[in-house]
């Protein structure tokens, strides 16, 4: 019997570059001798992301610290592999992948007579039936993944990120293709390692308990739903949705929306199409049936940011959108939006607070990833890593929050301004222009990202010299305006060039460019909004005040 706690099945890379299969409890092996594990080495980005979630979930389930002080002990002195092995072993019975008893992330029912599907369909970006009918599988080909060794990570990835799969085939606990954000930290005086990608995201037992909702008598099946008959959701067969009252708060890590039963068979010399690994057992197909667990709203997953569709509404998990992930998303990914409608993942928020309280990190970064889904279809995988400002191990969260709530709204105003003025230069009725000019805004955000981080660092340096001198930040804000102005004008000149323009259109172009220039002097509605966001006063306003 293959067990995901006891057996070595996760490819991990050491600092030396060597790649080795490890058991979950070996993540801290050689962590202090200069050659620790530094990351996972799956050949797919979604498996890499899911592997982080799997280990964080396992640590939260089997080794959550009582409070932040206890968390700090394992941060400063990571546990030996044997101690982790002991903690994880208590839950090993829930992690058998095959055999006659409960199987990890699989239906307790063998699903005899259910539809059998080739194993490649576990992959979220695999072509669907409609795509195959239209011969539209241009990028991910049919039949390209017909043999998987064990298929454990494919199974976990699908259950964690499951998109809509047709009638009764449920989405994940966070909906189809959720956005995940993690804190990546480095211990002072230590090289980066895998522990720094996991332990900073582990919540305390007190936090876990605070998410609980009073319900039936607790049991492990409330954490691991595969330890009991599936809580089906077909109301015609007395099924119903699953609410937080029906589950332990830890089930957010182990949600199982899809009814799946892997079909194992001897390898007979066949190798895994994904990894090239040789194994005695392979998976070529699985059985599936609809109306699995349907999770309601109200679950709070610590690794996802949330948004409220409108004031007072229940917050929902965020999902990646076209255009990728950049600093423009910091309101909601790193900092709570002023009105509270965009809220960072609890893990990212907690890591910032730990940096503030304990000065625990030499460096701190945020990793954001997830599938950009169009209903059932994966448009692509989005992933981005961004630095968070830490100095001498410390991050002043209050200052950072206030600063970001100024810089990003100002950049949003500038992005809208340059897009509108390009349209104004090219067309007499810019508001009626057909087509999508969003690419201008996308480039603006991308090309001001370096300036954003430079502004964050400069503002932090000024703040540390004298936290009470608010006037000292004015030159920093003015420099940010200049950064925005330079990129906006460069984009305007590229997309509305003077060369080749007819004389009758010259006046329109000149007026549009002048309006854009004046925006960055605080003139007009957009200029006033920009200066207001940054707490600046324009020359015109100063002059009016002196009268």
ZAMARGU-4260 file (C-alpha; in steps of 0.2 Angstrom, whole numbers, plus 5000, padded with zeros to 4 digits):
<rodrens>
0) 5000/5000/5000 | 5007/5017/4995 | 5006/5030/5009 | 5009/5049/5006 | 5016/5052/5023
5) 5028/5037/5024 | 5034/5035/5006 | 5045/5046/4996 | 5035/5053/4981 | 5038/5072/4981
10) 5052/5078/4970 | 5062/5091/4979 | 5078/5101/4974 | 5093/5104/4986 | 5103/5120/4986
15) 5116/5110/4976 | 5104/5107/4962 | 5101/5089/4965 | 5083/5083/4964 | 5077/5069/4975
20) 5061/5061/4979 | 5056/5064/4998 | 5043/5060/5010 | 5034/5075/5018 | 5043/5073/5034
25) 5060/5076/5026 | 5057/5094/5021 | 5070/5100/5035 | 5083/5087/5031 | 5101/5095/5031
30) 5093/5112/5034 | 5108/5119/5044 | 5123/5111/5034 | 5122/5122/5019 | 5113/5110/5007
35) 5094/5110/5012 | 5080/5108/5001 | 5075/5124/4993 | 5060/5120/4982 | 5049/5107/4974
40) 5054/5100/4957 | 5038/5095/4948 | 5038/5097/4929 | 5021/5107/4930 | 5019/5124/4939
45) 5002/5120/4945 | 5009/5104/4954 | 5023/5115/4962 | 5010/5127/4969 | 4999/5113/4975
50) 5014/5104/4983 | 5016/5120/4994 | 4998/5119/4999 | 4999/5101/5003 | 5014/5103/5015
55) 5006/5119/5023 | 4990/5109/5025 | 4999/5095/5033 | 5009/5106/5045 | 4993/5115/5050
60) 4984/5099/5053 | 4998/5089/5062 | 5010/5102/5069 | 5001/5119/5071 | 5009/5130/5085
65) 4998/5135/5099 | 5002/5153/5096 | 5014/5165/5088 | 5027/5163/5101 | 5027/5144/5099
70) 5028/5147/5080 | 5043/5157/5082 | 5052/5143/5091 | 5051/5132/5076 | 5055/5146/5064
75) 5072/5150/5073 | 5076/5131/5076 | 5067/5121/5063 | 5062/5103/5069 | 5072/5088/5064
80) 5064/5077/5051 | 5061/5063/5064 | 5050/5075/5075 | 5040/5079/5059 | 5039/5061/5055
85) 5032/5058/5072 | 5019/5072/5071 | 5013/5067/5053 | 5012/5048/5058 | 4997/5052/5069
90) 4987/5055/5053 | 4995/5042/5041 | 4980/5032/5040 | 4971/5046/5031 | 4985/5046/5017
95) 4984/5029/5010 | 4983/5031/4991 | 4977/5014/4987 | 4972/4998/4996 | 4955/4992/5003
100) 4952/5005/5016 | 4949/5024/5014 | 4959/5032/5000 | 4967/5049/5000 | 4955/5062/4991
105) 4945/5047/4984 | 4927/5042/4986 | 4924/5029/4999 | 4912/5020/4987 | 4922/5011/4973
110) 4910/5019/4960 | 4907/5003/4951 | 4898/5006/4935 | 4903/5024/4935 | 4911/5033/4920
115) 4929/5028/4917 | 4940/5042/4911 | 4958/5042/4905 | 4970/5049/4919 | 4975/5064/4909
120) 4958/5072/4912 | 4964/5075/4930 | 4975/5089/4923 | 4965/5105/4924 | 4972/5111/4907
125) 4968/5095/4898 | 4956/5097/4883 | 4938/5095/4887 | 4925/5085/4877 | 4920/5100/4867
130) 4938/5105/4863 | 4941/5087/4857 | 4925/5087/4846 | 4931/5103/4837 | 4949/5097/4835
135) 4954/5113/4845 | 4967/5105/4856 | 4981/5115/4849 | 4992/5118/4865 | 4988/5103/4876
140) 4986/5088/4865 | 4974/5073/4868 | 4982/5057/4874 | 4998/5066/4879 | 4996/5060/4897
145) 4990/5042/4897 | 5000/5035/4911 | 5004/5043/4928 | 5014/5035/4942 | 5002/5035/4957
150) 4994/5052/4951 | 4993/5058/4969 | 4998/5076/4965 | 4987/5077/4950 | 4972/5071/4961
155) 4976/5084/4975 | 4978/5098/4962 | 4961/5095/4954 | 4952/5094/4971 | 4961/5110/4977
160) 4958/5120/4961 | 4943/5111/4953 | 4934/5121/4940 | 4916/5118/4934 | 4916/5101/4926
165) 4898/5100/4919 | 4882/5095/4928 | 4885/5090/4946 | 4904/5090/4945 | 4908/5103/4958
170) 4920/5116/4959 | 4933/5117/4973 | 4930/5124/4990 | 4936/5141/4984 | 4928/5140/4967
175) 4935/5136/4950 | 4954/5141/4949 | 4956/5151/4965 | 4970/5163/4968 | 4983/5157/4981
180) 4995/5169/4989 | 5010/5163/5001 | 5023/5172/5011 | 5041/5166/5007 | 5053/5171/5020
185) 5072/5169/5024 | 5079/5167/5041 | 5093/5179/5046 | 5110/5172/5042 | 5103/5157/5033
190) 5101/5153/5014 | 5084/5152/5007 | 5076/5135/5010 | 5060/5125/5008 | 5055/5128/5026
195) 5055/5146/5023 | 5042/5143/5009 | 5030/5133/5021 | 5031/5137/5040 | 5028/5156/5038
200) 5011/5151/5031 | 5006/5140/5045 | 4992/5146/5056 | 4991/5144/5075 | 4979/5132/5083
205) 4970/5147/5091 | 4967/5154/5073 | 4961/5137/5067 | 4949/5136/5081 | 4942/5154/5079
210) 4937/5148/5061 | 4926/5134/5068 | 4907/5134/5068 | 4898/5124/5081 | 4892/5107/5073
215) 4891/5089/5076 | 4903/5079/5087 | 4921/5081/5080 | 4929/5067/5071 | 4943/5065/5058
220) 4930/5063/5044 | 4926/5081/5047 | 4944/5085/5042 | 4947/5072/5029 | 4930/5069/5020
225) 4936/5053/5012 | 4936/5044/5028 | 4917/5043/5028 | 4904/5041/5014 | 4903/5056/5003
230) 4892/5070/5008 | 4883/5071/4991 | 4874/5086/4985 | 4861/5079/4973 | 4845/5085/4982
235) 4834/5073/4972 | 4843/5059/4981 | 4842/5068/4999 | 4859/5076/4996 | 4863/5094/5001
240) 4877/5107/5001 | 4891/5106/5014 | 4892/5122/5025 | 4906/5127/5038 | 4894/5119/5051
245) 4897/5102/5043 | 4916/5102/5043 | 4931/5105/5054 | 4939/5121/5050 | 4954/5111/5044
250) 4944/5104/5030 | 4947/5120/5020 | 4964/5112/5016 | 4957/5095/5012 | 4942/5099/5002
255) 4935/5085/4990 | 4922/5092/4978 | 4925/5078/4965 | 4919/5060/4967 | 4934/5050/4960
260) 4942/5033/4961 | 4959/5030/4954 | 4961/5013/4945 | 4978/5006/4948 | 4987/4992/4938
265) 5004/4985/4936 | 5016/4995/4926 | 5023/4981/4916 | 5038/4992/4911 | 5028/5008/4907
270) 5034/5024/4914 | 5025/5040/4919 | 5022/5051/4905 | 5024/5066/4916 | 5040/5063/4926
275) 5048/5048/4917 | 5048/5039/4933 | 5048/5020/4934 | 5036/5013/4946 | 5028/4996/4950
280) 5011/5003/4949 | 5003/5015/4937 | 4986/5024/4934 | 4979/5025/4917 | 4961/5029/4921
285) 4949/5033/4935 | 4930/5032/4939 | 4920/5047/4942 | 4902/5052/4947 | 4894/5068/4949
290) 4886/5077/4964 | 4901/5076/4975 | 4903/5089/4990 | 4896/5106/4986 | 4904/5118/4997
295) 4894/5134/5002 | 4900/5151/5005 | 4907/5155/5022 | 4923/5145/5022 | 4938/5155/5025
300) 4954/5148/5017 | 4970/5155/5025 | 4979/5154/5008 | 4968/5164/4997 | 4963/5183/4997
305) 4945/5187/4997 | 4933/5201/4990 | 4916/5207/4994 | 4906/5209/4977 | 4897/5224/4986
310) 4897/5232/5003 | 4890/5221/5016 | 4891/5205/5005 | 4899/5189/5010 | 4917/5189/5005
315) 4922/5177/4991 | 4939/5170/4986 | 4948/5180/4973 | 4953/5172/4956 | 4967/5176/4944
320) 4961/5187/4929 | 4968/5190/4912 | 4983/5202/4912 | 4993/5193/4926 | 4997/5198/4944
325) 5007/5213/4948 | 5009/5227/4960 | 4993/5235/4955 | 4985/5220/4965 | 4993/5224/4981
330) 4977/5232/4988 | 4969/5215/4992 | 4984/5204/4990 | 4996/5213/5003 | 4986/5227/5010
335) 4967/5227/5015 | 4958/5239/5003 | 4952/5255/5013 | 4934/5250/5013 | 4937/5232/5018
340) 4931/5225/5001 | 4948/5217/4997 | 4956/5207/5010 | 4973/5198/5009 | 4975/5180/5013
345) 4976/5177/5031 | 4993/5168/5029 | 5001/5184/5020 | 4993/5196/5033 | 5000/5185/5047
350) 5017/5184/5040 | 5018/5203/5039 | 5012/5204/5057 | 5025/5192/5062 | 5039/5202/5054
355) 5032/5217/5063 | 5031/5209/5080 | 5047/5198/5080 | 5059/5205/5067 | 5060/5187/5061
360) 5064/5188/5043 | 5079/5193/5033 | 5069/5194/5018 | 5050/5192/5014 | 5042/5189/4997
365) 5024/5185/4992 | 5021/5171/4979 | 5004/5172/4970 | 4998/5159/4958 | 4982/5151/4951
370) 4973/5146/4935 | 4965/5160/4925 | 4948/5151/4921 | 4935/5154/4909 | 4921/5144/4917
375) 4927/5126/4913 | 4942/5131/4902 | 4959/5135/4908 | 4965/5151/4899 | 4982/5150/4907
380) 4992/5148/4923 | 4996/5165/4932 | 5011/5166/4944 | 5021/5181/4951 | 5033/5183/4965
385) 5035/5201/4973 | 5046/5208/4987 | 5039/5214/5003 | 5049/5228/5012 | 5059/5221/5026
390) 5073/5230/5035 | 5084/5222/5049 | 5071/5208/5049 | 5057/5220/5052 | 5042/5226/5042
395) 5031/5241/5049 | 5014/5235/5043 | 5005/5250/5048 | 5016/5262/5038 | 5016/5250/5023
400) 4997/5249/5023 | 4995/5268/5023 | 5009/5270/5010 | 5001/5257/4998 | 4984/5265/5000
405) 4991/5281/4992 | 5003/5274/4979 | 4992/5262/4970 | 4976/5273/4968 | 4987/5286/4961
410) 4994/5274/4948 | 4977/5269/4944 | 4972/5287/4940 | 4987/5289/4929 | 4984/5273/4920
415) 4966/5278/4916 | 4972/5295/4911 | 4985/5289/4898 | 4973/5277/4890 | 4960/5290/4888
420) 4971/5303/4881 | 4978/5291/4868 | 4960/5288/4863 | 4957/5307/4863 | 4972/5310/4852
425) 4967/5297/4839 | 4948/5299/4838 | 4936/5314/4839 | 4924/5305/4851 | 4936/5295/4862
430) 4921/5288/4873 | 4914/5279/4858 | 4930/5271/4851 | 4927/5253/4848 | 4940/5240/4853
435) 4950/5236/4868 | 4964/5249/4873 | 4967/5240/4889 | 4984/5235/4883 | 4990/5252/4886
440) 4985/5251/4904 | 4993/5234/4906 | 5010/5241/4899 | 5009/5256/4911 | 5007/5245/4926
445) 5021/5233/4920 | 5033/5247/4916 | 5030/5257/4933 | 5033/5241/4944 | 5052/5244/4947
450) 5048/5262/4951 | 5035/5256/4964 | 5047/5246/4973 | 5060/5259/4973 | 5047/5272/4980
455) 5042/5259/4994 | 5061/5257/4999 | 5064/5276/4998 | 5048/5280/5009 | 5053/5267/5021
460) 5070/5274/5023 | 5063/5292/5026 | 5050/5284/5038 | 5064/5276/5049 | 5074/5292/5050
465) 5059/5301/5058 | 5042/5291/5059 | 5033/5307/5065 | 5039/5319/5051 | 5025/5317/5039
470) 5031/5332/5028 | 5047/5322/5024 | 5036/5310/5013 | 5031/5324/5002 | 5047/5323/4990
475) 5044/5304/4989 | 5026/5307/4984 | 5032/5320/4971 | 5045/5308/4964 | 5031/5295/4962
480) 5021/5307/4952 | 5036/5310/4941 | 5039/5291/4938 | 5020/5290/4933 | 5022/5305/4922
485) 5037/5299/4913 | 5030/5282/4909 | 5013/5289/4904 | 5020/5302/4892 | 5032/5289/4884
490) 5017/5277/4881 | 5007/5292/4874 | 5021/5297/4862 | 5022/5279/4856 | 5004/5276/4853
495) 4999/5293/4847 | 5015/5299/4837 | 5016/5315/4828 | 5024/5307/4813 | 5011/5305/4799
500) 4997/5314/4807 | 4986/5325/4796 | 4986/5344/4800 | 4968/5343/4804 | 4971/5331/4818
505) 4987/5340/4825 | 4977/5351/4837 | 4968/5336/4844 | 4984/5327/4848 | 4992/5342/4855
510) 4977/5346/4866 | 4977/5328/4872 | 4995/5327/4877 | 4994/5344/4885 | 4979/5338/4896
515) 4990/5322/4901 | 5004/5333/4906 | 4993/5344/4916 | 4985/5329/4925 | 5002/5327/4933
520) 5002/5345/4939 | 4986/5341/4948 | 4974/5350/4935 | 4957/5343/4930 | 4947/5330/4938
525) 4960/5316/4936 | 4974/5327/4941 | 4965/5332/4957 | 4961/5314/4960 | 4979/5309/4958
530) 4985/5323/4970 | 4972/5319/4983 | 4977/5301/4983 | 4995/5305/4987 | 4990/5319/4999
535) 4998/5332/4988 | 4993/5350/4985 | 4995/5357/4967 | 5003/5374/4963 | 4986/5380/4958
540) 4979/5375/4975 | 4994/5383/4985 | 4991/5399/4975 | 4973/5399/4979 | 4976/5396/4998
545) 4988/5411/4999 | 4975/5423/4992
</rodrens>
